[in-house]
Amino acid sequence: MDVLKLMQQAQAVQGRMQQMQEELGAKTVTGSAGGGLVKVEADGKGMIRAITLDPSVVKAEDVEMLEDLVVVAVADAQKKAAELAAEEMGKLTGGMGLPFKLPF
């Protein structure tokens, strides 16, 4: 295998990965719980941008349920962000025939 060619491929992948990270930061995923009563918006990297609560779930006597719904909605948004990142990474590395799986 040509080492120079391999180094050029690695540089190209590094540049595309940086671009992909920037693009993921600009994309939005939404997680939800309780049939949409709690919604969490995150970027493609999984960073939470916003949480929206339906007024009907904001009850002083049932804070524990609201906390549970928020946790589920956050987890859902982060899962969707991870799936989006994996999909984008697959597009990036799909034609390279790497003998190993990248850790992200």
C-alpha positions in Angstrom: 0.0 0.0 0.0 1.3 3.5 -0.9 2.1 5.4 2.3 1.8 8.8 0.6 -1.7 7.9 -0.7 -2.7 6.7 2.7 -1.6 9.9 4.3 -3.5 11.9 1.7 -6.6 9.9 2.4 -6.2 10.5 6.1 -5.9 14.3 5.6 -8.9 14.3 3.4 -10.9 12.4 6.0 -9.8 14.7 8.7 -11.0 17.7 6.7 -14.3 16.1 6.0 -14.7 15.1 9.6 -14.2 18.6 10.7 -16.8 19.8 8.2 -19.2 17.1 9.3 -18.8 18.2 12.9 -19.7 21.8 12.0 -22.7 20.5 10.0 -23.9 18.4 12.9 -23.7 21.5 15.1 -26.1 23.2 12.7 -28.6 20.4 12.5 -31.5 19.9 14.9 -33.1 16.8 16.4 -36.1 16.7 18.7 -36.8 14.1 21.4 -40.1 13.8 23.1 -41.8 12.0 26.0 -45.3 11.7 27.3 -46.8 11.8 23.8 -45.2 15.1 23.0 -46.0 16.8 26.3 -42.2 17.3 26.9 -40.0 18.1 23.9 -36.2 18.5 23.9 -34.4 20.1 21.0 -30.7 19.3 20.5 -28.1 19.9 17.9 -26.6 17.0 15.9 -23.9 16.7 18.5 -26.4 16.1 21.3 -26.1 19.5 23.0 -29.5 20.5 24.4 -30.8 23.8 22.9 -34.3 24.0 24.3 -36.9 22.2 26.4 -40.6 22.7 25.9 -43.2 21.7 28.4 -46.9 21.5 27.8 -48.6 23.4 30.6 -50.7 20.4 31.5 -47.6 18.6 32.9 -46.5 21.4 35.1 -48.2 20.4 38.4 -46.7 21.1 41.8 -48.1 17.8 43.2 -46.4 15.7 40.4 -42.9 17.1 40.0 -41.4 13.6 39.9 -43.4 12.7 36.8 -42.2 15.8 35.1 -38.6 15.1 36.0 -39.0 11.6 34.6 -40.5 12.9 31.3 -37.6 15.4 30.9 -35.0 12.7 31.4 -36.8 10.5 28.8 -37.1 13.4 26.3 -33.4 14.3 26.8 -32.3 10.7 26.3 -34.5 10.5 23.1 -32.9 13.7 21.7 -29.4 12.5 22.5 -30.1 9.1 20.9 -31.4 10.8 17.7 -28.3 13.0 17.6 -26.1 9.9 17.9 -28.0 8.2 15.1 -27.6 11.3 13.0 -23.9 11.5 13.7 -23.5 7.7 12.9 -25.4 8.2 9.6 -23.2 11.1 8.6 -20.0 9.3 9.6 -21.2 6.3 7.4 -21.4 8.7 4.5 -17.9 9.9 5.2 -16.2 6.6 5.6 -18.5 4.5 3.4 -16.2 4.3 0.4 -12.9 4.0 2.2 -12.9 0.3 3.1 -11.4 0.8 6.5 -10.4 -2.5 8.3 -11.8 -1.1 11.6 -14.7 0.9 12.9 -14.1 4.5 13.9 -14.9 5.2 17.6 -17.6 7.9 16.9 
